[in-house]
């Protein structure tokens, strides 16, 4: 299943990844690939590579990501249930 993934900032400065579909497993971490300016959502599943955001982060967002240590992941779905929420580590990869 293809899911849309986006990054936003809450009024208190917390960074949040939002998806429009349920996740295949619990979110384990977010990886930020500095050289590619992309983020990947990694699950607690051995046979999954995770979901890569399909667009590069803008410079303003990169500055905020570089300062963050954790990120809130919220997964919405159209099934009238509350969204899944996870607070996970943000791992920066690259120079």
N, C-alpha and C positions, 0 to 999 in steps of 0.2 A: 504494500500500500504506500502510495506517495503521500507524504504529509508536508504541509507548509510549516516552516520554522522561521520565527522572527525574533529579534532581540529588541527589548524595550527597557525603559528605565522608569521605576516607580517614583512617586513624589519624594520619598525618603532617600533616594539615590541607589536603592537596591536594583541590581540588574536582573532581568527576567527573560528567560527563553519561553516563548509561547508556541504551542503547536495546535493544529486544528483537528487532531485525531489522537485517539488513545495510543499509548506507547506499547510496544510488544513485550516489554518487561520494565522493571523499575529502572529509573535513570541512575547511573552510577557516577558519572562525571561529565563535564564539558571540556573538550580539548580545543584550545585556540591555537591555530597554526599561524604564527606571526608572518612568515614569508608569503603565505598565500592569502592572508587576511580573511580566513574562513574559520568557522566554528563547527565542531562535530559533537553531536549528542551520542554518548556511549551508554549502552544498556548493560544490565547485569545478566548477560547471556554470553555463553562461550562461542556460539556459532554466528554471532552478529558483529558486523563491522561498525554499526551505528548509522546515524543519519547525518549527512553533511548539509549545512546550509547552502543554498544554491546561489547566494550572492555575496560578494566581498563586503566587509564592513567598511563604512566610511571612516575617515581619519578621526572625527570627533568620538565615535563609538570605540575606536581602538584605544584611545587614551583612557577611557573609562574602564575598558576590559583589562588593560595593563595594570590597573590599580586594584582590581577585584580579586578576591581569594575564593569566594563562593558565589553561586548563582542560583536563583530560584527557577525551577522548571515547572511550567503549568501546561497540562495537556487537556484540551477541551474536546468534547465529542457531542454529537447530536443525539444523545440517548437519555436526556433529562436527568443524568446523574451529576453529582458535583465533580468538578475537574480533579484529576490527579495532580498532586503537588509534591515536589521533591526539592530540598535544598542540597546541592551537591558541590564538590570542589571544582574550581576552574583551574585547569592545568594549561600552562603556557608552553608551547613547543616551538623551538627554533630560536634564532638569534634576535 
